[in-house]
Amino acid sequence: MLERSVIQQRGFRNVVDNGAVTGFQLHLRNPNYRGISGSLVDGAEVVVDGQSYPAESSLWTFQGRTFTLAELRGSTDVRWPLDETAVVTVPRPGGLTPGTHRIEVAVHLRRPYIPEVAGPSVFRAATTGTIVPGPRPADGLKYGVSLYSYSGDLYTSMSLQDAMADIADLGATGIEILGEGNIPGYPRPGTEWIRAWHNLLDQYGLTPTNYGSWVDTAMWRDRDLTVQEGQAQLETDLRLAKELGFTSVRPKFGVVSADLEPHPIWRPAVERVLDLAADLDIVICPEIHSPTPIQHPVTQGYLDFIEHTGSKHFKLLIDTGIFQTAPVDDGHEGFEGKKRPPFLEPLAVPMADLVEVLPHVHFIQAKFFEIDDDLNDLHLPWRDIVATLRDAGWSGWLSSEYEGRREPYRGRDQVRRQHALLRSLTG
C-alpha cells in the first residue's frame, strides 16, 4: 500500500556504489489518475533543503530496470502503473547527511491523448524525509520496532506487510507485536495467516522479538480472574508466541493501584507456567512502566521472584518512558479534557538505577513521544540512556515504541527519526 504523498518516506536513502556514497534516492508515487507509458515521463525537478538538482541528471528505475531520462523518453516497453513507485536516483557525491531534510519535487508528465491542447502536466509535492544511517558495527545493541508505533495507521493506511517493509527499510531487524492487537483471529489465527507471517519475516529479514500480552484481571463485572484463569491466559499466549517465533512475552497484568501494582494473582499464575516457558525457551518479562520507577516495591517484587525461583525465563522489560525528563502534553487519546495521565509526567529515573537492574533486564522498549527536525528528543535523554547501556556492556533489543500524536503517517516518520538518532549515538 502506497503512502498518499507523492514522495514516499520508505526508500529515502543514500546510494552506495563500490563503497562510496554517490547520491540519494526517492520513491515517487505516480501522481496521475491512471498508469502511463514511461515515454511520457518528462523528468522531475528535485529540491532538497533548498538545493536544486537538474531533472536531466537523475536516473529512473521501474520494475528493476534503470534508465536515464533520455532513455526513458525513447522507451517503448516501460510503464508506470498506479500501484508501483518509481525510484529516482539523484547524483550527489557523499549523499545527504543523516537526519531530516525538506524535500520538494515537481513531476512532469506528458498527456498522450490531447498533447497540443493541454500540454504537459506538472504535479508538485513537498514533505520532510529522514535519512537513517546504515547499520553500525555490532556493539551488543540490536534495533527493532514495535507495531504499537503504527497505531492508527496499521490496518487503515498500511498493512502488516507495509509495517514490515518500513522496519526493514530502516535497517532494523527486530519486530515486536501486540498479540490481541496485531494478530487476526486472536487467539487462534488460521494456518494460512501463520504461514504468511513467517514468509514475510523471511522476505524482510526480520526477527520476532517480544510478544505483548494481557491478563485482564478485571474483565468480568462481578469478580476478578482466578489464578487458574490467569495461568490459562499465559499458557495461551506463550504457545502462540512460540508458534510465531518470539523469544519473550510481556504479560501486562491488571493493576490494583495508580503506581501499577499488579493484581496478586500474578505471582502464582507466573510460577505455574515457568516450566512451560522453559520448555518453549521463552522469557516472561513484566514491564517496568511509568509511573512505576525502578526503586519501587513493584520492581522489587519482580526481583524477589527472580531470586526465589532462580528461573532464567523470568526477567524484566524496561520501558524508557520512566526516564522521561519533560511532561508530554499532546492530547493523548482517551484523556480528553483531563489533566495528563500519570505516565506522561516526567519520572526522570536516574541512570544509576538502570545500571543496578541491567543484569536482570531482557528487553527494552524504546518509548518516545516526539523527535524534532534536528533529531532532538523533546522528552527522553537518549545520549545518557545509550551511553549507560554501552558502558554496562548490556546486549539486547532496543525496540522503538512511538506513543505520540496519531495523525496519519506521523508514527512512521517519527520512528525513522528515532532510528536516525539512535544510530548516530551508537556510531
Secondary structure, 3 states (H helix, E strand, C coil): CCCCCCECCCCCEEEEECCEEEEEEEEEECCCCCCEEHHHEEEEEEEECCEEECHHHCEEEECCEEEEHHHHHCCCCCEECCCCEEEEEEECCCCCCCEEEEEEEEEEECCCCCHHHHCCEEEEEEEEEEECCCCCCCCCEEEEEEHHHHCCCECCCECHHHHHHHHHHCCCCEEEEEHHHHCCCCCCCCHHHHHHHHHHHHHHCCEEEEEEEEECCCCCCCCCCCHHHHHHHHHHHHHHHHHHCCCEEEEEECECCCCCCECCCHHHHHHHHHHHHHHHCCEECCEECCCCCCCCHHHHHHHHHHHHHCCCCECEEEEHHHHCCCCCCCCCCCCCCCCCCHHHCCCCCCHHHHHHHHHHEEEEEEEECCECCCCCECCCCHHHHHHHHHHHCCCEEEEEEECCCCCCCHHHHHHHHHHHHHHHHHC
